[in-house]
Amino acid sequence: MVTLAICWEEGADRALGLPAYETAGAAGADLRANFPEHARAGVTLAPGERALVPTGLRLAVPQGHEVQVRPRSGLALRHGITIPNSPGTIDADYRGPLGVIVMNAGTEPFHIAHGDRIAQMVVAPVVQARMVEVETLDDTARGAGGFGSTGVG
């Protein structure tokens, strides 16, 4: 198990609690909208609109890991609420506020209220590659075949 150090932003509503896994087998811990006191009414997103939703948190991700921020499937299915840069990555050396870019890809306005579960975060290992310049690449059966080159479906 990895330990994720979390601290609160100044003025955050600590009563909302830290991110939590809702079931024993959950891969993602839920992130909640934590608006500053002057904006606790939340935000309404028109179809196609995006907003940076604060969580009130800062993280210290362990070296060799990242936090991936992902959409919640229920919000995506029922309302078209997604994260346009999904998965968003929180790097191990970032210490700023954790905000979630939320987009309404649905057909109706959607209100995000203070305390709503808006996304989930997954802690994942990271492997960094050593970049090596070469003159040619090895051949494969697929070669340079791009989109759709491996068949239909």
C-alpha positions in Angstrom: 0.0 0.0 0.0 1.2 3.5 -0.9 0.8 6.5 1.4 -0.6 9.6 -0.1 0.0 12.8 1.9 -2.9 15.2 1.7 -3.3 18.7 3.1 -6.2 21.1 3.0 -6.2 24.4 1.1 -6.8 27.5 3.2 -10.6 28.0 3.6 -11.5 24.5 2.4 -14.5 22.8 4.0 -12.8 20.0 6.0 -16.2 18.6 6.9 -16.3 17.0 3.4 -13.5 14.7 4.5 -10.6 13.3 2.6 -11.0 11.3 -0.6 -12.3 7.9 0.1 -12.7 4.5 -1.6 -16.5 3.8 -1.5 -16.1 0.0 -1.6 -13.3 -2.5 -0.6 -12.5 -3.3 -4.2 -12.6 0.2 -5.6 -9.6 1.4 -7.7 -10.5 5.0 -7.5 -11.1 7.3 -4.5 -13.9 9.9 -4.9 -13.0 13.6 -5.2 -15.5 16.2 -4.1 -16.2 19.7 -5.2 -14.9 21.9 -2.4 -15.8 25.5 -3.3 -14.4 28.5 -1.3 -16.9 30.0 1.1 -17.8 32.9 -1.2 -18.7 30.3 -4.0 -20.4 27.5 -2.0 -23.5 27.8 -4.3 -21.5 25.8 -6.8 -21.4 26.2 -10.6 -23.8 25.3 -13.4 -22.3 24.1 -16.6 -24.1 24.7 -19.9 -23.8 22.0 -22.5 -20.3 22.1 -23.9 -19.0 24.3 -21.1 -15.9 23.5 -18.9 -14.9 24.6 -15.5 -12.0 24.1 -13.1 -13.7 22.7 -9.9 -11.6 23.0 -6.7 -11.2 20.1 -4.4 -9.7 22.0 -1.5 -6.8 19.6 -1.4 -3.1 19.5 -2.1 -1.2 16.2 -2.6 2.3 14.9 -2.1 2.4 11.9 -4.5 5.1 9.5 -3.7 8.1 9.4 -6.1 7.6 6.7 -8.7 3.8 7.2 -8.8 1.2 9.5 -10.2 -2.4 10.3 -9.4 -4.8 9.9 -12.3 -8.0 11.9 -12.2 -10.8 10.2 -14.0 -14.5 10.8 -14.7 -17.2 9.1 -12.6 -19.0 6.6 -14.8 -22.5 7.4 -13.4 -22.1 11.1 -14.1 -20.8 10.3 -17.6 -23.6 7.9 -18.5 -26.5 9.9 -17.0 -25.5 13.5 -17.6 -22.5 13.5 -20.0 -20.2 14.9 -17.3 -16.6 14.1 -18.2 -13.0 15.2 -17.7 -11.7 16.4 -21.1 -8.1 15.7 -20.3 -8.9 12.2 -18.9 -7.0 10.9 -17.3 -5.5 14.0 -15.8 -2.1 13.4 -14.2 -0.9 14.8 -10.9 2.9 14.4 -10.9 5.0 13.4 -7.9 6.7 16.8 -7.8 3.5 19.0 -8.0 2.4 20.6 -4.7 -0.3 23.1 -5.9 -4.0 23.0 -5.5 -5.9 19.9 -6.9 -8.5 21.1 -9.3 -10.6 19.0 -11.7 -11.4 20.2 -15.2 -15.0 19.2 -15.6 -16.9 19.3 -18.9 -20.6 19.0 -19.7 -20.8 16.9 -22.8 -24.5 16.3 -22.2 -27.5 18.1 -23.7 -28.8 19.8 -20.5 -27.3 22.2 -18.0 -25.7 20.4 -15.1 -25.2 21.9 -11.6 -22.2 21.0 -9.5 -22.9 21.6 -5.8 -20.5 22.0 -3.0 -19.7 18.5 -1.7 -20.7 16.7 -4.9 -18.5 13.7 -5.9 -17.1 15.0 -9.3 -14.3 12.6 -10.2 -12.2 9.8 -8.9 -8.4 9.5 -8.4 -6.3 6.5 -9.0 -2.8 6.2 -7.6 -0.6 4.4 -10.2 3.1 3.5 -10.6 5.1 5.4 -13.2 8.0 4.1 -15.2 10.2 6.7 -16.8 11.9 5.8 -20.1 15.4 6.6 -21.2 15.1 8.2 -24.6 17.6 6.9 -27.2 18.0 8.2 -30.7 18.3 5.5 -33.4 18.6 5.5 -37.2 15.9 2.9 -37.8 13.2 1.0 -35.9 12.8 -2.8 -35.9 10.2 -4.3 -38.2 6.9 -5.7 -36.9 3.9 -7.4 -38.6 1.8 -4.3 -38.3 4.6 -1.9 -39.4 3.3 1.7 -39.9 -0.4 0.6 -40.1 -2.4 3.2 -38.3 -6.0 3.7 -37.3 -8.1 0.7 -38.3 -5.2 -1.2 -39.7 -5.7 -4.3 -37.6 -9.2 -5.0 -38.9 -12.8 -4.0 -38.4 -14.3 -3.7 -34.9 
